[in-house]
Amino acid sequence: MADETNTGLQSALRRRLLMGLAGAPALALLPRLAFAAGPPTAMVNTSGLAVTDTEVTVGILHSATGTMAISETGSIQAEKLAIEEINAAGGVLGRKIKIIQEDGASDWPTFAEKAKKLLVNDHCAAVMGCWTSASRKAALPVFEQYNGLLYYPTFYEGLEQSKNVIYTGQEATQQILASLNWVAKEKGAKTFFFIGSDYIWPRTSNKIARKHIENVLKTKVVGEEYFPLGHTQFNSVINKLKLTKPDVIFTDVVGGSNVAFYKQLKAAGIDLSKQTLLTISVTEDEIDGIGGENIAGAYSCMKYFQSLKNPNNEKFVAAFKKMWGEKTVIGDVTQAAYLGPYLWKMTCEKANSFDVDKLAVASADIEFKEAPEGYVKIHPNHHLWSKTRVARALPSGQFEVVYESPDLIEPNPFPKGYQ
């Protein structure tokens, strides 16, 4: 009975932390620490941000509810872990990080509304947030109008660059083009069928993918279908897959729809150990809901997988599980979200300021050698140099890496011929 009570308390605490319902940030649960005196507030904050002599306020803005919560919960967890670690090490410029969390609720206008609240009402020095490109596109004008700073963790379609955003996920040349080159070479793929969620990221990603398939690989797209977010009936497109028999099913379905999609694929008798499926949207976070047995054999292209063997990642995984529970899993975007607070801290220290204009300039060439993925560096275009990896999904819910680019790939959000 005691074990059940403890488990219930842990679950309740986790819910309160994720939803920000405790009345105070998760960091209020930490022991009180003595923070070294930093530079005078008047020196490091000349633009009216929420910075005092002892605290600096940042925002967390993700979907804790709705269809995207399956994907975004990990980002919330990772950002809170990073902030806890930074605070335990003395904070940023001698100041403890205070969190204000808002829920985008899987609704794009809500992201814009909450972004304005964090910047205008709360005067957050930075915001860690958004997941889908639709949420980022909705919030971006707000960050640019009010000169806020967003650390955006998701792999995305590229074709964007802003002074007010640091993109800690990959853009199209690092993920889409690299994955298509790999599957064409390793599987001899000649025909592709696209299946995506119906919003900007999948449609733009598949537009880029089609140009590469047809113009560079000289192969063919034999089908292209899109479904609303939260959609759960995929039998019609599965029948089309059976008729067209593509060499590769290329998917960018997001959120909770993945659970229904992969279960229905298996129920229809499509064996992913024989039918090549390449996804650019499924991480360990989604498999936690899909079930490893329903997606085993599929390939995913990301820059990070929980199974990576390096000292940085082993330390990160252990800390993540200690904070959030042994059964939690860590996906690509979760790791990229973890990078945000650290990159912001290092940039503030380089600039000796919290001012957004100074950070926008100082961000170039910031290196994070302790990144779980191995090593990252911010490019002057505000994207990260990173490696590309392809991995096969295992029944356990983890991935086995089968390909890793030999070198870091330079980010190029505006590739010639793909715009």
N, C-alpha and C positions, 0 to 999 in steps of 0.2 A: 504493500500500500504506500509506503514511504517513497519507493521508486516511482510509482505512478504520480504521486504528488509532485516530486521533483521534476519529472518529465513535463507535467502540466505547467509548472511554474516557468520552466525553460521555454516552452512553446509560447506561453503568454508574453514573456519578456521579449522573445524574438519578434512577435507580432507588433509589440509596442515600439520596439526599436525601428522596425521597417516602416511603420506608418507614422512615426513621429508623434505618438499619442501620449508619451510619458510626461508631457508638460515641460520637458527640458531635453536637450540633446543627449544622445547616447553617451557622450563624453562626460556627462555629469556623474556617471556611475564610476568613473575612474577615481583613484585616490588623488587627493589634492597634491599638486606638484609645485615645487618652487621654480618659477621661471626666471631666467637671467634677464636683467634689465636690457632692453633693446634700444635702438636709436629713438630719439624723441619723436612723438607722434606727429608733430607739426612738420617734421622732415620727411617722414615716410608716407604721409597721407595728406596730399594737397588738393584732393578732389572730392572731399565730403563722404568718403567711404566709412563703413561701420568699423572703425579701428580706434581702440583706446590704448592706453599705456600697457594694458594687460591682455587684451583680447582682440581678435580679428574675426569677423563674421563671414562665413561662406554659405552658399546655398546648395542644396541637393534637390534636383528636379527630375524625377523619373515617374513612371507609371507603377504605383504600388497596387493599383486595382485595374480591372478590365482585362481585355484579351492579351495585352502586352506585358502584364505582370509576370508571366512565366519567364520572360526573357529579361526584364529590367530589375527584378528583385536582386539578382546577383550583383548588378552595378551598385545598388544602394549598399549592399553588404560590403563590397570591396572598398568603396569610398570611405565608409565609416571605419573600416579596419585601417586604411592608410592614415586617416586623420588621427585615430587613436595612437598609432605608432609615432606619428610626427609629434603629437602632444607629449607623449611619454619621453621623447628625446629632446624636449625643450621648446617645441612650437616653431613658429616662423618669426624671425626678427624679434625674438624674445617674447612673443605673444602666443597665448593659447588660442587654438581655433575653436570657434563656436559655430555650431551647425543650426541652420534653419531649413527644415525639409518641407517640400511641397509635393503634392501628388498630381501629376499630369493626367492621370486617370484614363490613359489610352485615347485621349481626345485632343486633337491638334489645337483647336482654339483655346483649350484650357492651358496648354503649355505656354502659349503667348501671354495669357492672362497672369499665370503664376510667375512667369519670367519678369513681367513688369512689376509685380508685387515685390519680388526679391530684390530688384534693382532700385525701384523708386521709393518703396516704403521701408525696406529693410537695409538698403544701401550695401548689399553684399559685395565684398571685395572680389569675389569670383563665384561662379556657379559651376558645379559638376552636374551635367545633365543631358537630357534628351536621349532617344534611342533610335526611333525611326527617322528617316529623312523628312517625313511629313511634319513631325514634331519639331525638328531642327529648322526647317524652312519657315514654320509658323513663328518660332521664337527669334530667328535671326534678325529680322527688322527691329525687334525690341532691343536686342543687345547692341545693335549698331546705333539706334536712335539715342539710347541712354548710356552709351559707351561702357557697356558691361563686358565681362570676360567669361566666355563659356569654354569648358573643357568637355569635348564631345567624344564619347568612347567607341562609337560603332563603326564597323566597316561600312563604306558607303560608295555611291556612284561616282564621286569626284565632281568635276565641273563646277567647283566652288572654291573660293579662297576669301577669307575675311580677316581683317586686323583683329577682330573681336572674338575669334574662335581658334582654339588649338585642337586639331583633329588627332586624337590618340589611337584611332583605329586605322585600318588600311583604306586606300582609295582604289579605283578600278584597276589600274595597271599592276598594282601589287597583289591583287586577289583574282579578279575576273580573267584578265588576259593570261596571267601566270597559270591559273587552273586549267584554262582551255588548252594552252600549249602542252601542259602535262598530260591531259587525257587524250589529246590527239596523238601524242608520241607514244605513250605507254599502252593505250588501248586500241590504237589504230582507228579512232572514231571518225566516221564520215557523216553521220546524221545525228541531229540533236532535236529534242523536243523540250520547249521551255514551259515551265509551270511556275507562276508567281502570284503573290498577293497584289491586289489592285491599288497601288499607289505609286508615288514617284520613284522610290528606290528600285523596286523590281522592274518597272517599265524602262527606266533609264539604263539600269544595269543590263537588261536584255537587249536594249538597242545597241549598246556598246558591244555586247557579246555577239550579236548577229553580224555586226560589221567585221568583227575579227574572224568569225567563222567563215563568212562568205568572201571577204577580201584578202585575208592573210592566210588562213588555213585552206581556203578553196574547197570548203565542204558545205553542208546544207542544213538549214533549219526546216524540219518537216512538220512542226506544230508549235503553237504558242497560245497559252490559255492563262487567264487571270481570274482571281476570285476575291470577293470582299474580305476584309479583315474579320476574323472570327468565323469564317465559312467552315462548314463541317461535312459537306456532301461532295465527295470527289469521284463518285462512281462513273459519271459520264466521261470525265477526262481519262480515267483509268481504262475505260473501254477503247478510247482513241489510242492510248498507248499500246494496247494489245493489237490493234489494227495496223498501226504505222510501224511498230517494232523498231524504234530508234536505237542507234548504238548507245546514245547517252540521254538519260533524262536529266535535264539541267534545271535545278529548282532554287527559287528564292521566295518560298512561302515563309511567312513569319508568324511568331506568336503561337497562340493556342491552336490555330488551324493545323499545325504540324502533327499534333496528336492524332487527329482524325485521318489526315492524309496518309501517314505511314502505316497506321493500323489497317486502313482500307486497302492499301497496296498489298499488304501481306495476306489479308483475307481473300483478295482477288487472285492469289496465286503467283504474284510477281516476286520472284526470288532475287534479292539484291546481291546474292553471291554470283549470280549469272547475268543479270541485267545491270549494266553500269548506271549508277545514279550518282551525280555530282551535285552537292548542295553548297551554296555560299551563305547559307542562313541558319544552319543547325549546328549548335554547340552542345556541350555537355548539359547546359541548363535546360535546353529543350528536350534532350533525350531523357532527362529525369522525368518528364511527363509522358513522352512517347513510349518509353520502355525499350531497353536495349535490344530485346528479342525482336522488336518490330522494325528496327532500322539496321540491324547487323549486316555488314557487307557494303553499306553505302559509303561514299567518299565525301569528305568535307574539306574545303580549302579555307584555312585561317592562318593567322600568324602565331597563334598560341593554342596549345592543348594542355590539359591538366597533367597528362602523362609525360611531359617533357622532362628529360633527365639533366638537370643542372643544379648546382647548389642554391642559386637564387630562387628557383622554382620550388625546390624542396622546402626551403624556409618559408616561402609564401604559403604553400599549400598547408603546411603544419599550422601556421598562424591563423589562416582562414578557418580551418576546421576547429581549432581551439575556440575561436570566437563564435562561430555560427553552428557548430555541431559536426560530428564525424560523418554524418550522412549527406552533408551538403556537397555539391559538385561545383566545379569552376570552369566556366567557358571563356571563349575568346574576348567577348565584350566585358565580362567581369574583370579579367586581367587588365584590359585597356582602361577600364574605369579606375582601377587601383593606381595606375600611372598618373592620373590627373592631379591629385593633391601633391604628389611628390614633385612633379614637373613645375607646378605652380610655386611650391616652396623654394625650389632651387632658382627659379626665375626671380622671385622676390628678393632672394639673398644676393643674386648677381646684380640686380638693379638697385639694391638697398632701398626699396620702395614697394608700396602696394598699388601705386597709381597705374591704371590700365595702360595709358599711352607709353609709359616707360617699360612695362612688362611686354607689350607688343613688340617692341624693338629688341629687348633683352632676351626674348625667347630663342632667337636663332642660335643654333649650335649647343643648346643645353643638352648635356648627356646624362643619362640615367644608367649607370653601369650595373646597378643592382636590380634591374627590371626582371621579373619572372621569366619573360620570354627570352632573356639573355642580355640584351643591350639595345637601347634606343637613343636616338638623337633627333632633336627638333630641327627641321629644315627651315630656311628663311620663309618658305611658303606656308609655314605653320602646320605641316603634316610631319609624320615621323618616318625616318629611315627604318626599315624592318625587313625581316626575312619572310618568305612565303613558305608555307608548309601544307602538304596534303596528307590526310590521315583516313584510315578505314575504321568505321564504327564497329565496335565489338559488342557481343551480347551483354557484357558486364555494364554497358553504358559509358565506357571510356573509349578512347581512340588510340589506334596504333599508327604512328607516323610512318609513312611510306616514302615521303619525298620532302626534302628541305633545300631551299635555294642555297647555293654555296656562299653567297655574299648578301649583305644588306641591299635591298632594292630602294633606289632613290624615288621618293614620291613625286608623281607628276600628275596633278589634278586636272590638267588640260592637255591630254595627249593629242598630238596632231593626227587628224583623220578620224577622230572618234567623237567629235563634238556635234 
